[in-house]
Amino acid sequence: MSEISFVDFLKVDIRVGEVIRAEPYPEARKPAIKMWIDFGDEIGERKTSAQITAHYDPSTLVGKQVMAVVNFPPRQIGRFMSEVLVLGLPDESGEIVLIGPDGKVPTGGRMH
């Protein structure tokens, strides 16, 4: 993997948001969940879909704080327009586990 400069890192805007709505996305190629995430006053609400059904049910996601890249261009995912990329890590089976802060932090905070 090649190194990047600190200036390059600063170009990636990673923020904490709170899931305010989530629902199944059965029309996706692989099972997924659609989420609407509040990133605070500066960014507002953005939506995304994620293949996280192995560990999450839509009802358990509401109120959860997640980390996401908020400055990628929107991307069409089937019939749904994804506006952010939520971040996660694979478990031992390769299923995604979302990442977020250990404790409650202000919505919209930028990762340092």
N, C-alpha and C positions, 0 to 999 in steps of 0.2 A: 504494500500500500504506500502510495506516495505521501509525503508530508505536505501540509498546507501552512500558510502563514496565519498569524493571528488576525490580520486584516481579512483574510478569507473566512475565518471562523465568524467574525463579526457580521458577515453578510447573511448568515443563517439566523433568522429570527425565531427563536424557540421560546414559547410562552406557556404559562400555566392557564388552563381554562377549566371551567366547571360544566360537566354534562348537565344540560337542562331538559333534554328529551332524547329518548332512544327507542328505536323500534327495529324489529326484524327486517332483513332485506333478502327475502327468499328468491327474488329474481336475479340476484347476483350469480355469476358463474360458480363461485365457491360460497358457501354459507357466510353471511356477513351481518353486521349490525349497522344501521344508520344512526348517527349521533348529531345532535345540535349542541354546540359548545359555546358558552359565554366566555369571552376573553376580556370583559370589562369595557369601560367607556371608550378607550382609544381604538380598539379593534372591533368590538361588538360581537355579535353572534355569527358563527361560521358553522358549516356542516361538513360532515365527512362520513365515509363508510370504512369499516375495518373488519377483517376476517379474524374475529376474536371470539367466535361462538363456543370454542372449547372451554373457555374459562369464565365467560360472562353471559348473562342474560340481560336483555334490555332493562328490565325493572331494577336490576342491581347497579346499573351504571349512573342513574340520575343522582346528582349530588356529588359524584366522584370527581376529584381534581386529576387532570391528565396533562401531560406535556405534549406539545404539538409544534411543528414547523408551520408558521403562519404566513410566510412570504413566498411560497411556491405558487405558480399560476394554477387556477382551477383545472381540474382534470375530470373528464367524463368517465364514470364508472357505471357501465350499463346505462340505465335510464336516470341515473342520479349524478349530480354535479358535486364532486368533492372539492372543498375549498381549503382544507388544511390536511396535514399528514400527522396523525397521532403517532406517538412513539412507543415502542415496546421492545421486548426482548424475547427470544425463543426459549421455551422450557426444554427439558430433556427430550421431549417428543417433537420439538419444532413448532409447537403451538405458541402463539403470541400472548405475552403477559404485559399489560400496559404499565408504563412508568409514570410516576407522579411524586409529588413531595411527601416526605414522612409525616408532616403535620400540615394543618390548614395554613395557607399563605394567601395574600391578596390576589384575586383573580386578575389576570393580565400581566403578572410579573414576568419579566424577561430573565431567561437563564443566563448566568454568568459563567 
